[in-house]
Amino acid sequence: MGKRILVVDDDEMVLMAIDELLKWEGYEIEAVSSGEEALRKLDEGDYDLLMLDVIMPEMDGFTLCKRIREKEPYKETPIVFLTAKSRDEDRSRGLEAGANLFLSKPISPDKLIGIVADVLR
């Protein structure tokens, strides 16, 4: 079984694209569209990598990231933001919230595959 990745983004097209791209590379993908859904999934399963968007209704990615880091099993799990936000202050907030990487959309498929492989090594 491949490494498990939880992808959280409220854009259905982004979820489908990441799902197709990373499944092709042998990863097991779980895609959800809200922070609350993500927190439920984290309680149900074990993930090797978490990919979060910043801009989502109800709970933004920064808040979600902080809540994930409060969960004992996920204190060290890699978290990567993949978001349209690209300002330096957004990047700083993401890293302060507990993320390992902050990537801006759009990103080339090859670059994303390479980054995921590096993070999961």
KEKE-706973 format. One record per atom (N, C-alpha, C, O, CB): residue number from 1; x, y, z; residue in one letter; atom name. Coordinates in pm, whole numbers. Glycine has a CB too. Example, Ala and Ser with C-alpha at 12.3 -4.5 7.8 and 13.67 -1.06 7.14 Angstrom:
// residues 2
   resi       xx       yy       zz   resn   name
      1     1319     -569      780      A      N
      1     1230     -450      780      A     CA
      1     1320     -330      780      A      C
      1     1424     -332      846      A      O
      1     1131     -447      905      A     CB
      2     1285     -225      708      S      N
      2     1367     -106      714      S     CA
      2     1290        3      787      S      C
      2     1341      114      804      S      O
      2     1408      -60      572      S     CB
END
This chain:
// residues 121
   resi       xx       yy       zz   resn   name
      1       84     -118        0      M      N
      1        0        0        0      M     CA
      1       89      124        0      M      C
      1      191      128       68      M      O
      1      -96        0      122      M     CB
      2       48      224      -77      G      N
      2      125      347      -86      G     CA
      2      107      436       35      G      C
      2       25      409      122      G      O
      2       87      422     -210      G     CB
      3      184      541       39      K      N
      3      173      640      146      K     CA
      3       36      706      137      K      C
      3      -17      727       27      K      O
      3      287      747      138      K     CB
      4      -21      740      253      R      N
      4     -154      800      259      R     CA
      4     -143      951      272      R      C
      4      -70     1003      357      R      O
      4     -236      741      376      R     CB
      5     -218     1021      186      I      N
      5     -218     1167      185      I     CA
      5     -361     1216      201      I      C
      5     -452     1171      131      I      O
      5     -155     1221       55      I     CB
      6     -380     1310      294      L      N
      6     -510     1377      310      L     CA
      6     -498     1514      244      L      C
      6     -411     1593      280      L      O
      6     -551     1389      462      L     CB
      7     -586     1541      148      V      N
      7     -588     1668       76      V     CA
      7     -715     1743      117      V      C
      7     -825     1688      110      V      O
      7     -582     1647      -79      V     CB
      8     -698     1868      160      V      N
      8     -811     1949      206      V     CA
      8     -818     2076      122      V      C
      8     -728     2160      129      V      O
      8     -799     1983      358      V     CB
      9     -924     2088       44      D      N
      9     -942     2205      -43      D     CA
      9    -1090     2215      -75      D      C
      9    -1154     2113     -101      D      O
      9     -855     2195     -174      D     CB
     10    -1146     2335      -73      D      N
     10    -1289     2350     -103      D     CA
     10    -1318     2357     -252      D      C
     10    -1434     2366     -291      D      O
     10    -1342     2474      -36      D     CB
     11    -1216     2353     -336      D      N
     11    -1233     2356     -481      D     CA
     11    -1231     2212     -534      D      C
     11    -1128     2146     -533      D      O
     11    -1121     2442     -548      D     CB
     12    -1346     2167     -580      E      N
     12    -1362     2029     -628      E     CA
     12    -1266     1995     -742      E      C
     12    -1216     1883     -751      E      O
     12    -1505     2006     -672      E     CB
     13    -1241     2093     -830      M      N
     13    -1150     2068     -942      M     CA
     13    -1006     2045     -893      M      C
     13     -935     1960     -947      M      O
     13    -1154     2187    -1041      M     CB
     14     -965     2120     -793      V      N
     14     -831     2102     -736      V     CA
     14     -821     1964     -673      V      C
     14     -722     1893     -692      V      O
     14     -800     2212     -632      V     CB
     15     -924     1926     -598      L      N
     15     -923     1793     -534      L     CA
     15     -913     1682     -638      L      C
     15     -835     1588     -622      L      O
     15    -1050     1774     -449      L     CB
     16     -991     1694     -745      M      N
     16     -988     1591     -850      M     CA
     16     -852     1586     -918      M      C
     16     -800     1478     -945      M      O
     16    -1098     1616     -953      M     CB
     17     -794     1702     -946      A      N
     17     -664     1706    -1015      A     CA
     17     -554     1645     -928      A      C
     17     -474     1565     -977      A      O
     17     -628     1851    -1051      A     CB
     18     -549     1682     -801      I      N
     18     -447     1627     -712      I     CA
     18     -467     1478     -693      I      C
     18     -371     1401     -692      I      O
     18     -449     1699     -575      I     CB
     19     -593     1437     -679      D      N
     19     -625     1295     -662      D     CA
     19     -573     1215     -781      D      C
     19     -505     1114     -764      D      O
     19     -778     1276     -647      D     CB
     20     -606     1259     -901      E      N
     20     -561     1187    -1022      E     CA
     20     -409     1186    -1034      E      C
     20     -349     1082    -1061      E      O
     20     -622     1252    -1148      E     CB
     21     -348     1300    -1012      L      N
     21     -204     1313    -1027      L     CA
     21     -128     1222     -930      L      C
     21      -38     1149     -970      L      O
     21     -162     1457    -1006      L     CB
     22     -166     1227     -803      L      N
     22      -90     1154     -701      L     CA
     22     -128     1005     -695      L      C
     22      -43      923     -659      L      O
     22     -111     1218     -566      L     CB
     23     -251      970     -727      K      N
     23     -286      827     -734      K     CA
     23     -204      759     -842      K      C
     23     -160      645     -826      K      O
     23     -438      808     -761      K     CB
     24     -183      829     -953      W      N
     24     -103      776    -1064      W     CA
     24       39      744    -1017      W      C
     24      104      655    -1071      W      O
     24      -99      877    -1180      W     CB
     25       87      818     -916      E      N
     25      221      799     -861      E     CA
     25      224      692     -751      E      C
     25      329      665     -694      E      O
     25      275      931     -807      E     CB
     26      109      632     -721      G      N
     26      104      523     -624      G     CA
     26       64      564     -483      G      C
     26       70      482     -391      G      O
     26      234      457     -619      G     CB
     27       24      688     -465      Y      N
     27      -18      733     -332      Y     CA
     27     -166      704     -311      Y      C
     27     -244      702     -406      Y      O
     27        9      883     -314      Y     CB
     28     -203      681     -187      E      N
     28     -344      664     -151      E     CA
     28     -395      801     -106      E      C
     28     -346      858       -9      E      O
     28     -362      555      -38      E     CB
     29     -494      854     -177      I      N
     29     -541      989     -155      I     CA
     29     -680      988      -91      I      C
     29     -769      914     -133      I      O
     29     -545     1068     -286      I     CB
     30     -696     1069       11      E      N
     30     -827     1097       70      E     CA
     30     -847     1247       51      E      C
     30     -764     1326       95      E      O
     30     -836     1054      225      E     CB
     31     -957     1286      -13      A      N
     31     -982     1427      -42      A     CA
     31    -1108     1473       29      A      C
     31    -1213     1409       18      A      O
     31     -993     1450     -194      A     CB
     32    -1098     1584      102      V      N
     32    -1213     1642      170      V     CA
     32    -1216     1792      143      V      C
     32    -1116     1852      104      V      O
     32    -1208     1613      323      V     CB
     33    -1334     1851      164      S      N
     33    -1351     1991      124      S     CA
     33    -1366     2089      239      S      C
     33    -1395     2207      216      S      O
     33    -1470     2002       37      S     CB
     34    -1346     2044      363      S      N
     34    -1356     2138      476      S     CA
     34    -1264     2096      590      S      C
     34    -1222     1981      600      S      O
     34    -1501     2148      526      S     CB
     35    -1235     2193      675      G      N
     35    -1152     2167      792      G     CA
     35    -1216     2067      887      G      C
     35    -1148     1980      941      G      O
     35    -1123     2295      865      G     CB
     36    -1346     2080      908      E      N
     36    -1415     1987      998      E     CA
     36    -1409     1844      946      E      C
     36    -1386     1751     1023      E      O
     36    -1562     2029     1016      E     CB
     37    -1430     1827      815      E      N
     37    -1417     1694      754      E     CA
     37    -1276     1640      775      E      C
     37    -1257     1522      805      E      O
     37    -1451     1700      604      E     CB
     38    -1178     1726      757      A      N
     38    -1038     1685      773      A     CA
     38    -1012     1636      914      A      C
     38     -948     1533      933      A      O
     38     -944     1800      738      A     CB
     39    -1059     1709     1013      L      N
     39    -1037     1669     1152      L     CA
     39    -1102     1534     1182      L      C
     39    -1045     1453     1255      L      O
     39    -1092     1775     1248      L     CB
     40    -1220     1510     1125      R      N
     40    -1285     1379     1143      R     CA
     40    -1201     1268     1080      R      C
     40    -1181     1163     1140      R      O
     40    -1428     1379     1082      R     CB
     41    -1152     1293      958      K      N
     41    -1070     1192      889      K     CA
     41     -942     1162      968      K      C
     41     -898     1047      973      K      O
     41    -1035     1240      748      K     CB
     42     -883     1264     1027      L      N
     42     -760     1244     1103      L     CA
     42     -785     1155     1225      L      C
     42     -696     1080     1266      L      O
     42     -702     1379     1148      L     CB
     43     -904     1162     1282      D      N
     43     -938     1077     1396      D     CA
     43     -965      933     1352      D      C
     43     -952      840     1432      D      O
     43    -1060     1133     1469      D     CB
     44    -1002      914     1225      E      N
     44    -1037      781     1175      E     CA
     44     -918      705     1117      E      C
     44     -917      582     1117      E      O
     44    -1145      792     1070      E     CB
     45     -819      777     1066      G      N
     45     -712      709      995      G     CA
     45     -576      766     1026      G      C
     45     -562      859     1107      G      O
     45     -735      716      847      G     CB
     46     -477      709      961      D      N
     46     -339      751      981      D     CA
     46     -286      800      847      D      C
     46     -292      727      748      D      O
     46     -251      633     1038      D     CB
     47     -234      921      843      Y      N
     47     -186      980      718      Y     CA
     47      -38     1013      727      Y      C
     47       14     1046      834      Y      O
     47     -266     1107      683      Y     CB
     48       28     1003      613      D      N
     48      172     1029      605      D     CA
     48      202     1174      565      D      C
     48      312     1223      590      D      O
     48      237      934      506      D     CB
     49      105     1240      502      L      N
     49      121     1378      456      L     CA
     49      -15     1444      452      L      C
     49     -115     1382      416      L      O
     49      190     1382      316      L     CB
     50      -18     1572      489      L      N
     50     -141     1650      483      L     CA
     50     -118     1769      391      L      C
     50      -20     1843      408      L      O
     50     -186     1697      626      L     CB
     51     -207     1789      294      M      N
     51     -199     1903      203      M     CA
     51     -322     1989      226      M      C
     51     -435     1942      213      M      O
     51     -190     1857       53      M     CB
     52     -299     2116      260      L      N
     52     -409     2206      297      L     CA
     52     -415     2328      208      L      C
     52     -312     2382      166      L      O
     52     -396     2248      442      L     CB
     53     -537     2372      180      D      N
     53     -559     2503      120      D     CA
     53     -572     2602      235      D      C
     53     -596     2562      349      D      O
     53     -687     2504       27      D     CB
     54     -555     2730      207      V      N
     54     -573     2833      310      V     CA
     54     -716     2884      310      V      C
     54     -781     2890      414      V      O
     54     -475     2950      289      V     CB
     55     -764     2920      192      I      N
     55     -894     2987      182      I     CA
     55    -1005     2883      172      I      C
     55    -1025     2822       67      I      O
     55     -898     3082       59      I     CB
     56    -1076     2863      283      M      N
     56    -1189     2771      288      M     CA
     56    -1296     2832      377      M      C
     56    -1264     2908      469      M      O
     56    -1146     2630      339      M     CB
     57    -1422     2800      351      P      N
     57    -1528     2852      438      P     CA
     57    -1523     2787      575      P      C
     57    -1471     2676      590      P      O
     57    -1666     2829      374      P     CB
     58    -1576     2853      673      E      N
     58    -1590     2806      811      E     CA
     58    -1458     2799      888      E      C
     58    -1446     2859      995      E      O
     58    -1653     2670      812      E     CB
     59    -1359     2729      836      M      N
     59    -1230     2719      905      M     CA
     59    -1120     2733      800      M      C
     59    -1111     2652      708      M      O
     59    -1217     2583      982      M     CB
     60    -1037     2836      814      D      N
     60     -929     2852      716      D     CA
     60     -816     2752      743      D      C
     60     -813     2687      847      D      O
     60     -874     2997      719      D     CB
     61     -727     2741      648      G      N
     61     -618     2645      658      G     CA
     61     -523     2671      774      G      C
     61     -468     2578      831      G      O
     61     -540     2644      532      G     CB
     62     -503     2799      809      F      N
     62     -414     2831      921      F     CA
     62     -470     2773     1051      F      C
     62     -397     2712     1130      F      O
     62     -396     2985      934      F     CB
     63     -600     2793     1073      T      N
     63     -665     2741     1193      T     CA
     63     -662     2589     1192      T      C
     63     -633     2527     1295      T      O
     63     -811     2790     1202      T     CB
     64     -691     2529     1078      L      N
     64     -688     2384     1065      L     CA
     64     -549     2330     1098      L      C
     64     -536     2232     1171      L      O
     64     -730     2340      924      L     CB
     65     -447     2393     1045      C      N
     65     -310     2349     1069      C     CA
     65     -278     2351     1219      C      C
     65     -220     2255     1271      C      O
     65     -211     2439      993      C     CB
     66     -314     2457     1287      K      N
     66     -290     2466     1432      K     CA
     66     -364     2355     1506      K      C
     66     -310     2295     1599      K      O
     66     -334     2603     1485      K     CB
     67     -489     2328     1465      R      N
     67     -566     2223     1532      R     CA
     67     -507     2085     1506      R      C
     67     -509     1998     1593      R      O
     67     -713     2226     1484      R     CB
     68     -454     2065     1386      I      N
     68     -390     1937     1354      I     CA
     68     -267     1918     1443      I      C
     68     -245     1809     1496      I      O
     68     -350     1930     1204      I     CB
     69     -187     2021     1459      R      N
     69      -65     2011     1540      R     CA
     69      -95     1985     1687      R      C
     69       -6     1941     1760      R      O
     69       17     2139     1527      R     CB
     70     -217     2011     1732      E      N
     70     -257     1981     1870      E     CA
     70     -285     1833     1890      E      C
     70     -288     1785     2003      E      O
     70     -380     2062     1908      E     CB
     71     -305     1760     1780      K      N
     71     -335     1617     1788      K     CA
     71     -203     1539     1800      K      C
     71     -117     1551     1713      K      O
     71     -416     1569     1664      K     CB
     72     -189     1463     1902      E      N
     72      -64     1392     1931      E     CA
     72      -10     1312     1812      E      C
     72      109     1323     1782      E      O
     72      -85     1299     2047      E     CB
     73      -93     1233     1742      P      N
     73      -38     1154     1632      P     CA
     73       13     1238     1514      P      C
     73       87     1187     1429      P      O
     73     -143     1058     1582      P     CB
     74      -25     1365     1509      Y      N
     74        9     1449     1393      Y     CA
     74      104     1563     1427      Y      C
     74      118     1657     1349      Y      O
     74     -116     1506     1333      Y     CB
     75      168     1556     1541      K      N
     75      261     1664     1579      K     CA
     75      380     1672     1484      K      C
     75      434     1781     1464      K      O
     75      311     1642     1722      K     CB
     76      421     1560     1426      E      N
     76      538     1557     1338      E     CA
     76      505     1524     1192      E      C
     76      594     1524     1107      E      O
     76      636     1455     1390      E     CB
     77      378     1498     1161      T      N
     77      338     1464     1025      T     CA
     77      360     1584      933      T      C
     77      321     1695      968      T      O
     77      190     1419     1020      T     CB
     78      422     1564      817      P      N
     78      442     1677      726      P     CA
     78      310     1740      682      P      C
     78      216     1671      645      P      O
     78      521     1632      603      P     CB
     79      306     1873      687      I      N
     79      192     1950      639      I     CA
     79      243     2047      533      I      C
     79      337     2123      554      I      O
     79      120     2027      757      I     CB
     80      177     2042      417      V      N
     80      212     2130      306      V     CA
     80       90     2214      270      V      C
     80      -17     2160      242      V      O
     80      263     2048      183      V     CB
     81      107     2345      271      F      N
     81        2     2432      219      F     CA
     81       18     2440       69      F      C
     81      128     2460       18      F      O
     81        8     2574      284      F     CB
     82      -93     2424       -3      L      N
     82      -98     2444     -147      L     CA
     82     -212     2540     -170      L      C
     82     -329     2502     -164      L      O
     82     -117     2307     -226      L     CB
     83     -180     2666     -197      T      N
     83     -280     2771     -192      T     CA
     83     -256     2882     -295      T      C
     83     -144     2899     -345      T      O
     83     -285     2830      -55      T     CB
     84     -360     2956     -324      A      N
     84     -349     3072     -411      A     CA
     84     -285     3189     -338      A      C
     84     -240     3285     -401      A      O
     84     -487     3113     -465      A     CB
     85     -280     3183     -206      K      N
     85     -216     3288     -128      K     CA
     85      -65     3280     -153      K      C
     85       -6     3172     -146      K      O
     85     -249     3275       25      K     CB
     86       -4     3395     -181      S      N
     86      138     3388     -211      S     CA
     86      219     3502     -147      S      C
     86      338     3515     -173      S      O
     86      158     3390     -360      S     CB
     87      155     3583      -66      R      N
     87      228     3693       -3      R     CA
     87      320     3639      106      R      C
     87      294     3533      164      R      O
     87      130     3799       55      R     CB
     88      426     3712      133      D      N
     88      521     3670      236      D     CA
     88      454     3654      372      D      C
     88      487     3561      447      D      O
     88      635     3772      247      D     CB
     89      359     3744      405      E      N
     89      293     3732      535      E     CA
     89      205     3607      544      E      C
     89      190     3549      652      E      O
     89      207     3857      562      E     CB
     90      148     3564      430      D      N
     90       71     3438      430      D     CA
     90      164     3320      452      D      C
     90      134     3228      529      D      O
     90       -6     3421      297      D     CB
     91      277     3322      384      R      N
     91      378     3216      399      R     CA
     91      424     3209      546      R      C
     91      433     3100      602      R      O
     91      500     3242      306      R     CB
     92      451     3324      606      S      N
     92      494     3328      747      S     CA
     92      386     3272      839      S      C
     92      415     3195      930      S      O
     92      529     3472      789      S     CB
     93      262     3313      815      R      N
     93      151     3262      897      R     CA
     93      139     3111      885      R      C
     93      114     3041      984      R      O
     93       18     3328      857      R     CB
     94      156     3060      764      G      N
     94      145     2916      743      G     CA
     94      253     2839      816      G      C
     94      226     2737      879      G      O
     94      152     2884      595      G     CB
     95      375     2889      809      L      N
     95      485     2821      877      L     CA
     95      472     2835     1029      L      C
     95      504     2742     1103      L      O
     95      620     2879      831      L     CB
     96      424     2949     1076      E      N
     96      401     2969     1220      E     CA
     96      289     2878     1271      E      C
     96      291     2835     1386      E      O
     96      366     3115     1250      E     CB
     97      192     2850     1184      A      N
     97       81     2762     1223      A     CA
     97      126     2616     1235      A      C
     97       56     2534     1295      A      O
     97      -33     2772     1121      A     CB
     98      243     2585     1178      G      N
     98      295     2449     1192      G     CA
     98      323     2376     1062      G      C
     98      361     2259     1064      G      O
     98      202     2370     1271      G     CB
     99      305     2444      949      A      N
     99      330     2378      820      A     CA
     99      479     2361      796      A      C
     99      561     2438      847      A      O
     99      267     2459      705      A     CB
    100      514     2260      719      N      N
    100      652     2236      680      N     CA
    100      688     2312      552      N      C
    100      801     2358      535      N      O
    100      675     2087      661      N     CB
    101      591     2323      462      L      N
    101      611     2392      334      L     CA
    101      489     2475      299      L      C
    101      377     2446      342      L      O
    101      640     2290      221      L     CB
    102      512     2580      221      F      N
    102      405     2667      176      F     CA
    102      424     2687       27      F      C
    102      516     2756      -16      F      O
    102      405     2805      253      F     CB
    103      336     2625      -54      L      N
    103      347     2630     -199      L     CA
    103      233     2712     -257      L      C
    103      120     2706     -208      L      O
    103      347     2488     -259      L     CB
    104      263     2788     -361      S      N
    104      161     2870     -424      S     CA
    104      106     2802     -549      S      C
    104      182     2744     -627      S      O
    104      217     3007     -459      S     CB
    105      -26     2811     -568      K      N
    105      -92     2767     -691      K     CA
    105      -80     2881     -792      K      C
    105      -76     2998     -752      K      O
    105     -243     2728     -666      K     CB
    106      -74     2852     -918      P      N
    106      -64     2717     -974      P     CA
    106       77     2663     -960      P      C
    106      175     2737     -949      P      O
    106     -107     2717    -1123      P     CB
    107       85     2531     -962      I      N
    107      214     2463     -953      I     CA
    107      215     2355    -1060      I      C
    107      113     2292    -1086      I      O
    107      238     2402     -810      I     CB
    108      328     2334    -1122      S      N
    108      335     2233    -1227      S     CA
    108      319     2094    -1165      S      C
    108      365     2069    -1054      S      O
    108      469     2243    -1306      S     CB
    109      254     2004    -1237      P      N
    109      237     1868    -1186      P     CA
    109      370     1801    -1151      P      C
    109      381     1735    -1048      P      O
    109      164     1783    -1288      P     CB
    110      470     1818    -1235      D      N
    110      600     1755    -1210      D     CA
    110      664     1808    -1082      D      C
    110      722     1733    -1004      D      O
    110      694     1777    -1328      D     CB
    111      652     1938    -1061      K      N
    111      708     1999     -940      K     CA
    111      636     1947     -816      K      C
    111      700     1914     -716      K      O
    111      698     2152     -947      K     CB
    112      503     1938     -823      L      N
    112      426     1889     -709      L     CA
    112      462     1743     -678      L      C
    112      480     1707     -562      L      O
    112      275     1901     -736      L     CB
    113      473     1661     -780      I      N
    113      510     1520     -760      I     CA
    113      648     1512     -693      I      C
    113      668     1433     -601      I      O
    113      511     1444     -895      I     CB
    114      742     1592     -741      G      N
    114      876     1592     -683      G     CA
    114      878     1636     -537      G      C
    114      947     1576     -455      G      O
    114      966     1682     -763      G     CB
    115      801     1738     -506      I      N
    115      795     1788     -368      I     CA
    115      732     1684     -276      I      C
    115      781     1659     -166      I      O
    115      716     1921     -361      I     CB
    116      623     1623     -321      V      N
    116      557     1519     -240      V     CA
    116      654     1403     -214      V      C
    116      665     1355     -101      V      O
    116      429     1466     -311      V     CB
    117      724     1360     -318      A      N
    117      822     1250     -303      A     CA
    117      930     1288     -203      A      C
    117      967     1207     -119      A      O
    117      886     1215     -439      A     CB
    118      981     1411     -213      D      N
    118     1086     1456     -121      D     CA
    118     1036     1460       23      D      C
    118     1106     1416      115      D      O
    118     1137     1595     -163      D     CB
    119      916     1513       43      V      N
    119      861     1526      178      V     CA
    119      838     1389      240      V      C
    119      858     1371      361      V      O
    119      728     1605      175      V     CB
    120      797     1293      161      L      N
    120      764     1159      212      L     CA
    120      886     1067      222      L      C
    120      874      954      269      L      O
    120      660     1095      123      L     CB
    121     1000     1113      180      R      N
    121     1122     1031      188      R     CA
    121     1170     1015      330      R      C
    121     1271      949      354      R      O
    121     1232     1093      105      R     CB
END
